[in-house]
């Protein structure tokens, strides 16, 4: 009950980005969200939506699938590169495969048009509440080595005096490897735990992110101190392994 009350008391602080190419729906959601006390950001196409997300860092995103410049599934993938904010698809594409695809690319909920505005508001508030509860439970700092700190609230890695900001996916991979410090995790294990089982068998995805992480956190990416490769097996995190 306290979590519900806290959300209600602070709801006016939440920014919701709506990305949809239907002007009438944008007007409807703008009115409904504003009445509930949300600060509303509107984008009439995918490109504008991605720019708005980058510039404004919304607390939640309502996203259409069928847009002329880029489909919503791809938009969701790109949003997940920059934010952990909950994403709710609001779309006419209601087949089971569409819903599964929506969740597989990182959505938190899926609402099929036509919908009742009251139901959408309830689901949005419930999603925001779940995210707030997870954040409260998971707020912590991890010290995998004497001069290394992983700040799970800020998605930052502190190496000595250096502060390195991580994207949501970079953070998830690094936190996973730190959790199993010294243990080799296979590429499929990383894919399953970070992206989900539907991505198992896509090794290039993990290789790309390990490369990006090394560029950020290693002083010499070609001679890594932290992120080590065991050829044919996987990756592991160990600051002492390269000493």
MIDO-274971 format. One record per residue (C-alpha): residue number from 1; residue in one letter; x, y, z. Coordinates in nm, 4 decimals, decimal comma, always signed. Layout:
{nr->NUM rest->a px->X py->Y pz->Z}
...
This chain:
{nr->1 rest->x px->+0,0000 py->+0,0000 pz->+0,0000}
{nr->2 rest->x px->+0,2867 py->+0,2367 pz->+0,0825}
{nr->3 rest->x px->+0,4350 py->+0,1878 pz->-0,2647}
{nr->4 rest->x px->+0,1010 py->+0,2824 pz->-0,4245}
{nr->5 rest->x px->+0,0737 py->+0,5927 pz->-0,2075}
{nr->6 rest->x px->+0,4307 py->+0,6994 pz->-0,2832}
{nr->7 rest->x px->+0,3660 py->+0,6666 pz->-0,6555}
{nr->8 rest->x px->+0,0452 py->+0,8677 pz->-0,6321}
{nr->9 rest->x px->+0,2152 py->+1,1424 pz->-0,4335}
{nr->10 rest->x px->+0,5030 py->+1,1791 pz->-0,6798}
{nr->11 rest->x px->+0,3217 py->+1,1036 pz->-1,0059}
{nr->12 rest->x px->+0,3435 py->+1,4610 pz->-1,1345}
{nr->13 rest->x px->+0,7192 py->+1,4176 pz->-1,1552}
{nr->14 rest->x px->+0,6932 py->+1,1359 pz->-1,4110}
{nr->15 rest->x px->+0,7622 py->+1,2152 pz->-1,7761}
{nr->16 rest->x px->+0,5892 py->+0,9915 pz->-2,0304}
{nr->17 rest->x px->+0,6981 py->+0,9900 pz->-2,3938}
{nr->18 rest->x px->+0,4330 py->+0,8887 pz->-2,6495}
{nr->19 rest->x px->+0,5588 py->+0,7795 pz->-2,9935}
{nr->20 rest->x px->+0,2802 py->+0,7300 pz->-3,2486}
{nr->21 rest->x px->+0,2068 py->+0,8559 pz->-3,6001}
{nr->22 rest->x px->-0,1702 py->+0,8915 pz->-3,5431}
{nr->23 rest->x px->-0,2514 py->+1,2565 pz->-3,4512}
{nr->24 rest->x px->-0,5876 py->+1,1660 pz->-3,2939}
{nr->25 rest->x px->-0,4279 py->+0,9095 pz->-3,0655}
{nr->26 rest->x px->-0,1526 py->+1,1518 pz->-2,9678}
{nr->27 rest->x px->-0,4201 py->+1,4037 pz->-2,8699}
{nr->28 rest->x px->-0,6147 py->+1,1396 pz->-2,6745}
{nr->29 rest->x px->-0,3109 py->+1,0184 pz->-2,4812}
{nr->30 rest->x px->-0,1881 py->+1,3713 pz->-2,4216}
{nr->31 rest->x px->-0,5223 py->+1,4598 pz->-2,2651}
{nr->32 rest->x px->-0,5524 py->+1,1393 pz->-2,0626}
{nr->33 rest->x px->-0,1972 py->+1,1446 pz->-1,9289}
{nr->34 rest->x px->-0,2106 py->+1,5153 pz->-1,8494}
{nr->35 rest->x px->-0,5308 py->+1,4651 pz->-1,6511}
{nr->36 rest->x px->-0,3518 py->+1,1995 pz->-1,4461}
{nr->37 rest->x px->-0,0759 py->+1,4456 pz->-1,3647}
{nr->38 rest->x px->+0,1972 py->+1,3185 pz->-1,5981}
{nr->39 rest->x px->+0,4284 py->+1,5440 pz->-1,7945}
{nr->40 rest->x px->+0,3689 py->+1,4380 pz->-2,1553}
{nr->41 rest->x px->+0,6174 py->+1,4376 pz->-2,4431}
{nr->42 rest->x px->+0,4801 py->+1,3672 pz->-2,7921}
{nr->43 rest->x px->+0,6596 py->+1,2348 pz->-3,1007}
{nr->44 rest->x px->+0,4819 py->+1,1668 pz->-3,4316}
{nr->45 rest->x px->+0,7478 py->+0,9371 pz->-3,5788}
{nr->46 rest->x px->+1,0229 py->+0,7012 pz->-3,4716}
{nr->47 rest->x px->+1,3159 py->+0,9344 pz->-3,5366}
{nr->48 rest->x px->+1,1573 py->+1,2148 pz->-3,3348}
{nr->49 rest->x px->+1,0782 py->+0,9688 pz->-3,0582}
{nr->50 rest->x px->+1,4366 py->+0,8472 pz->-3,0300}
{nr->51 rest->x px->+1,5620 py->+1,2069 pz->-3,0206}
{nr->52 rest->x px->+1,3100 py->+1,2948 pz->-2,7506}
{nr->53 rest->x px->+1,4101 py->+0,9918 pz->-2,5433}
{nr->54 rest->x px->+1,7778 py->+1,0845 pz->-2,5675}
{nr->55 rest->x px->+1,7220 py->+1,4511 pz->-2,4849}
{nr->56 rest->x px->+1,4554 py->+1,4201 pz->-2,2142}
{nr->57 rest->x px->+1,5173 py->+1,0829 pz->-2,0449}
{nr->58 rest->x px->+1,1498 py->+0,9951 pz->-1,9914}
{nr->59 rest->x px->+1,0309 py->+0,7785 pz->-1,7035}
{nr->60 rest->x px->+0,8137 py->+0,5687 pz->-1,9365}
{nr->61 rest->x px->+0,7462 py->+0,5299 pz->-2,3090}
{nr->62 rest->x px->+0,4204 py->+0,4450 pz->-2,4875}
{nr->63 rest->x px->+0,5133 py->+0,3145 pz->-2,8316}
{nr->64 rest->x px->+0,3294 py->+0,2220 pz->-3,1506}
{nr->65 rest->x px->+0,4540 py->-0,0596 pz->-3,3752}
{nr->66 rest->x px->+0,3410 py->+0,0491 pz->-3,7216}
{nr->67 rest->x px->+0,5132 py->+0,3736 pz->-3,8160}
{nr->68 rest->x px->+0,6330 py->+0,4807 pz->-4,1624}
{nr->69 rest->x px->+0,9983 py->+0,5535 pz->-4,0880}
{nr->70 rest->x px->+1,0850 py->+0,2633 pz->-3,8538}
{nr->71 rest->x px->+0,8784 py->-0,0104 pz->-3,6908}
{nr->72 rest->x px->+0,8253 py->+0,0064 pz->-3,3170}
{nr->73 rest->x px->+1,0144 py->-0,3168 pz->-3,2479}
{nr->74 rest->x px->+1,3332 py->-0,1602 pz->-3,3823}
{nr->75 rest->x px->+1,2598 py->+0,1596 pz->-3,1902}
{nr->76 rest->x px->+1,2257 py->-0,0473 pz->-2,8723}
{nr->77 rest->x px->+1,5629 py->-0,2147 pz->-2,9349}
{nr->78 rest->x px->+1,7272 py->+0,1247 pz->-2,9770}
{nr->79 rest->x px->+1,5555 py->+0,2667 pz->-2,6700}
{nr->80 rest->x px->+1,6915 py->-0,0221 pz->-2,4664}
{nr->81 rest->x px->+2,0393 py->+0,0950 pz->-2,5670}
{nr->82 rest->x px->+1,9862 py->+0,4228 pz->-2,3822}
{nr->83 rest->x px->+1,7299 py->+0,3687 pz->-2,1082}
{nr->84 rest->x px->+1,5833 py->+0,1246 pz->-1,8558}
{nr->85 rest->x px->+1,2555 py->+0,3188 pz->-1,8501}
{nr->86 rest->x px->+0,9473 py->+0,0971 pz->-1,8901}
{nr->87 rest->x px->+0,8206 py->+0,0666 pz->-2,2457}
{nr->88 rest->x px->+0,4584 py->-0,0189 pz->-2,3215}
{nr->89 rest->x px->+0,3534 py->-0,1013 pz->-2,6752}
{nr->90 rest->x px->+0,0179 py->+0,0529 pz->-2,7708}
{nr->91 rest->x px->-0,0632 py->-0,0917 pz->-3,1103}
{nr->92 rest->x px->-0,3196 py->-0,2510 pz->-3,3388}
{nr->93 rest->x px->-0,0854 py->-0,5456 pz->-3,3998}
{nr->94 rest->x px->-0,2362 py->-0,7940 pz->-3,1566}
{nr->95 rest->x px->-0,1388 py->-1,1375 pz->-3,2881}
{nr->96 rest->x px->+0,0389 py->-1,3695 pz->-3,0448}
{nr->97 rest->x px->+0,3618 py->-1,3487 pz->-3,2451}
{nr->98 rest->x px->+0,3505 py->-0,9689 pz->-3,2310}
{nr->99 rest->x px->+0,3074 py->-0,9695 pz->-2,8544}
{nr->100 rest->x px->+0,5921 py->-1,2175 pz->-2,8091}
{nr->101 rest->x px->+0,8160 py->-1,0093 pz->-3,0324}
{nr->102 rest->x px->+0,7315 py->-0,6997 pz->-2,8311}
{nr->103 rest->x px->+0,8399 py->-0,8596 pz->-2,5069}
{nr->104 rest->x px->+1,1470 py->-1,0152 pz->-2,6689}
{nr->105 rest->x px->+1,2839 py->-0,6734 pz->-2,7707}
{nr->106 rest->x px->+1,2464 py->-0,5345 pz->-2,4188}
{nr->107 rest->x px->+0,8882 py->-0,4137 pz->-2,3687}
{nr->108 rest->x px->+0,7369 py->-0,4183 pz->-2,0196}
{nr->109 rest->x px->+0,3742 py->-0,4409 pz->-2,1312}
{nr->110 rest->x px->+0,1673 py->-0,4696 pz->-2,4485}
{nr->111 rest->x px->-0,1717 py->-0,3018 pz->-2,5023}
{nr->112 rest->x px->-0,3759 py->-0,3728 pz->-2,8164}
{nr->113 rest->x px->-0,5861 py->-0,1047 pz->-2,9869}
{nr->114 rest->x px->-0,8669 py->-0,0224 pz->-2,9394}
{nr->115 rest->x px->-0,8249 py->+0,0137 pz->-2,5642}
{nr->116 rest->x px->-0,9904 py->+0,1874 pz->-2,2724}
{nr->117 rest->x px->-0,7872 py->+0,4887 pz->-2,1623}
{nr->118 rest->x px->-0,8595 py->+0,4035 pz->-1,7969}
{nr->119 rest->x px->-0,7094 py->+0,0558 pz->-1,8422}
{nr->120 rest->x px->-0,3974 py->+0,1994 pz->-2,0047}
{nr->121 rest->x px->-0,3515 py->+0,4439 pz->-1,7144}
{nr->122 rest->x px->-0,3809 py->+0,1626 pz->-1,4610}
{nr->123 rest->x px->-0,1289 py->-0,0512 pz->-1,6479}
{nr->124 rest->x px->+0,1129 py->+0,2392 pz->-1,6855}
{nr->125 rest->x px->+0,0938 py->+0,3180 pz->-1,3143}
{nr->126 rest->x px->+0,1375 py->-0,0507 pz->-1,2245}
{nr->127 rest->x px->+0,4444 py->-0,0737 pz->-1,4485}
{nr->128 rest->x px->+0,5973 py->+0,2388 pz->-1,2950}
{nr->129 rest->x px->+0,5284 py->+0,0993 pz->-0,9479}
{nr->130 rest->x px->+0,7006 py->-0,2314 pz->-1,0297}
{nr->131 rest->x px->+1,0055 py->-0,0464 pz->-1,1605}
{nr->132 rest->x px->+1,0154 py->+0,1714 pz->-0,8480}
{nr->133 rest->x px->+0,9911 py->-0,1368 pz->-0,6257}
{nr->134 rest->x px->+1,2712 py->-0,3145 pz->-0,8153}
{nr->135 rest->x px->+1,4930 py->-0,0077 pz->-0,7898}
{nr->136 rest->x px->+1,4373 py->+0,0163 pz->-0,4149}
{nr->137 rest->x px->+1,5166 py->-0,3521 pz->-0,3656}
{nr->138 rest->x px->+1,8190 py->-0,3560 pz->-0,5958}
{nr->139 rest->x px->+1,9915 py->-0,0344 pz->-0,4892}
{nr->140 rest->x px->+2,3456 py->-0,1354 pz->-0,4048}
{nr->141 rest->x px->+2,7129 py->-0,0943 pz->-0,4677}
{nr->142 rest->x px->+2,9458 py->-0,3820 pz->-0,5545}
{nr->143 rest->x px->+3,3215 py->-0,3900 pz->-0,4914}
{nr->144 rest->x px->+3,4711 py->-0,6661 pz->-0,7110}
{nr->145 rest->x px->+3,8274 py->-0,5457 pz->-0,6332}
{nr->146 rest->x px->+4,0036 py->-0,2943 pz->-0,4092}
{nr->147 rest->x px->+4,0073 py->-0,0162 pz->-0,6689}
{nr->148 rest->x px->+3,6869 py->-0,1129 pz->-0,8497}
{nr->149 rest->x px->+3,3287 py->-0,0177 pz->-0,7607}
{nr->150 rest->x px->+3,0100 py->-0,0942 pz->-0,9567}
{nr->151 rest->x px->+2,7330 py->+0,1528 pz->-0,8731}
{nr->152 rest->x px->+2,4109 py->-0,0304 pz->-0,9564}
{nr->153 rest->x px->+2,1953 py->+0,2792 pz->-0,9077}
{nr->154 rest->x px->+2,3867 py->+0,5024 pz->-1,1461}
{nr->155 rest->x px->+2,5015 py->+0,2305 pz->-1,3909}
{nr->156 rest->x px->+2,8586 py->+0,3462 pz->-1,3395}
{nr->157 rest->x px->+3,1865 py->+0,1663 pz->-1,2923}
{nr->158 rest->x px->+3,4436 py->+0,3491 pz->-1,0818}
{nr->159 rest->x px->+3,8062 py->+0,2504 pz->-1,1504}
{nr->160 rest->x px->+4,0307 py->+0,4363 pz->-0,9097}
{nr->161 rest->x px->+3,9504 py->+0,7991 pz->-0,9912}
{nr->162 rest->x px->+3,7803 py->+0,7244 pz->-1,3238}
{nr->163 rest->x px->+3,4006 py->+0,7175 pz->-1,3477}
{nr->164 rest->x px->+3,2687 py->+0,5241 pz->-1,6488}
{nr->165 rest->x px->+2,9008 py->+0,5466 pz->-1,7442}
{nr->166 rest->x px->+2,7507 py->+0,2281 pz->-1,8896}
{nr->167 rest->x px->+2,4479 py->+0,1831 pz->-2,1135}
{nr->168 rest->x px->+2,1749 py->-0,0450 pz->-1,9711}
{nr->169 rest->x px->+2,2899 py->-0,3478 pz->-2,1725}
{nr->170 rest->x px->+2,6584 py->-0,2867 pz->-2,0994}
{nr->171 rest->x px->+2,5714 py->-0,2658 pz->-1,7313}
{nr->172 rest->x px->+2,3691 py->-0,5894 pz->-1,7376}
{nr->173 rest->x px->+2,6541 py->-0,7822 pz->-1,8998}
{nr->174 rest->x px->+2,9176 py->-0,6434 pz->-1,6664}
{nr->175 rest->x px->+2,7045 py->-0,6989 pz->-1,3554}
{nr->176 rest->x px->+2,6421 py->-1,0587 pz->-1,4668}
{nr->177 rest->x px->+3,0132 py->-1,1279 pz->-1,5177}
{nr->178 rest->x px->+3,0988 py->-0,9639 pz->-1,1845}
{nr->179 rest->x px->+2,8342 py->-1,1723 pz->-1,0090}
{nr->180 rest->x px->+3,0139 py->-1,4847 pz->-1,1319}
{nr->181 rest->x px->+3,3616 py->-1,3360 pz->-1,0853}
{nr->182 rest->x px->+3,6336 py->-1,5770 pz->-1,1917}
{nr->183 rest->x px->+3,3878 py->-1,8207 pz->-1,3516}
{nr->184 rest->x px->+3,3712 py->-1,8589 pz->-1,7289}
{nr->185 rest->x px->+3,0229 py->-1,7882 pz->-1,8639}
{nr->186 rest->x px->+2,9383 py->-1,9243 pz->-2,2069}
{nr->187 rest->x px->+2,8117 py->-1,6892 pz->-2,4760}
{nr->188 rest->x px->+2,4739 py->-1,8639 pz->-2,4718}
{nr->189 rest->x px->+2,4497 py->-1,8213 pz->-2,0937}
{nr->190 rest->x px->+2,5140 py->-1,4490 pz->-2,1299}
{nr->191 rest->x px->+2,2620 py->-1,4220 pz->-2,4136}
{nr->192 rest->x px->+1,9943 py->-1,6067 pz->-2,2154}
{nr->193 rest->x px->+2,0367 py->-1,4008 pz->-1,8990}
{nr->194 rest->x px->+2,0764 py->-1,0583 pz->-2,0613}
{nr->195 rest->x px->+1,8600 py->-1,0777 pz->-2,3759}
{nr->196 rest->x px->+1,6489 py->-1,3904 pz->-2,3235}
{nr->197 rest->x px->+1,6492 py->-1,7383 pz->-2,4692}
{nr->198 rest->x px->+1,5255 py->-1,6213 pz->-2,8092}
{nr->199 rest->x px->+1,8718 py->-1,4716 pz->-2,8741}
{nr->200 rest->x px->+2,0671 py->-1,7891 pz->-2,7903}
{nr->201 rest->x px->+2,2818 py->-1,8775 pz->-3,0900}
{nr->202 rest->x px->+2,3667 py->-1,5155 pz->-3,1746}
{nr->203 rest->x px->+2,7309 py->-1,4921 pz->-3,0544}
{nr->204 rest->x px->+2,8083 py->-1,1709 pz->-3,2446}
{nr->205 rest->x px->+2,5757 py->-0,9826 pz->-3,0103}
{nr->206 rest->x px->+2,7837 py->-1,0709 pz->-2,7037}
{nr->207 rest->x px->+3,1142 py->-1,0165 pz->-2,8853}
{nr->208 rest->x px->+3,0027 py->-0,6685 pz->-2,9876}
{nr->209 rest->x px->+2,9170 py->-0,5688 pz->-2,6312}
{nr->210 rest->x px->+3,2288 py->-0,7193 pz->-2,4774}
{nr->211 rest->x px->+3,4293 py->-0,5210 pz->-2,7326}
{nr->212 rest->x px->+3,2443 py->-0,2018 pz->-2,6355}
{nr->213 rest->x px->+3,2947 py->-0,2685 pz->-2,2662}
{nr->214 rest->x px->+3,6665 py->-0,3232 pz->-2,3146}
{nr->215 rest->x px->+3,6956 py->+0,0038 pz->-2,5049}
{nr->216 rest->x px->+3,5361 py->+0,1779 pz->-2,2074}
{nr->217 rest->x px->+3,6894 py->+0,0104 pz->-1,9036}
{nr->218 rest->x px->+4,0248 py->-0,1336 pz->-2,0092}
{nr->219 rest->x px->+4,3321 py->+0,0864 pz->-2,0273}
{nr->220 rest->x px->+4,4604 py->-0,1489 pz->-2,2979}
{nr->221 rest->x px->+4,1697 py->-0,3368 pz->-2,4621}
{nr->222 rest->x px->+4,4161 py->-0,5697 pz->-2,6351}
{nr->223 rest->x px->+4,5607 py->-0,6745 pz->-2,2981}
{nr->224 rest->x px->+4,2521 py->-0,6679 pz->-2,0755}
{nr->225 rest->x px->+4,2756 py->-0,6634 pz->-1,6996}
{nr->226 rest->x px->+3,9052 py->-0,7221 pz->-1,6307}
{nr->227 rest->x px->+3,7224 py->-0,8938 pz->-1,9168}
{nr->228 rest->x px->+3,8969 py->-1,2124 pz->-2,0238}
{nr->229 rest->x px->+3,8237 py->-1,4506 pz->-2,3093}
{nr->230 rest->x px->+3,8510 py->-1,8276 pz->-2,2973}
{nr->231 rest->x px->+3,8461 py->-1,9178 pz->-2,6640}
{nr->232 rest->x px->+3,5672 py->-2,1597 pz->-2,7515}
{nr->233 rest->x px->+3,4120 py->-2,1298 pz->-2,4054}
{nr->234 rest->x px->+3,3165 py->-1,7740 pz->-2,3128}
{nr->235 rest->x px->+3,4135 py->-1,4781 pz->-2,0963}
{nr->236 rest->x px->+3,4923 py->-1,4090 pz->-1,7326}
{nr->237 rest->x px->+3,5611 py->-1,1081 pz->-1,5083}
{nr->238 rest->x px->+3,8684 py->-1,1159 pz->-1,2856}
{nr->239 rest->x px->+4,0889 py->-0,8124 pz->-1,2132}
{nr->240 rest->x px->+4,3680 py->-1,0381 pz->-1,0882}
{nr->241 rest->x px->+4,3773 py->-1,2845 pz->-1,3778}
{nr->242 rest->x px->+4,5886 py->-1,0578 pz->-1,5943}
{nr->243 rest->x px->+4,8318 py->-0,9640 pz->-1,3165}
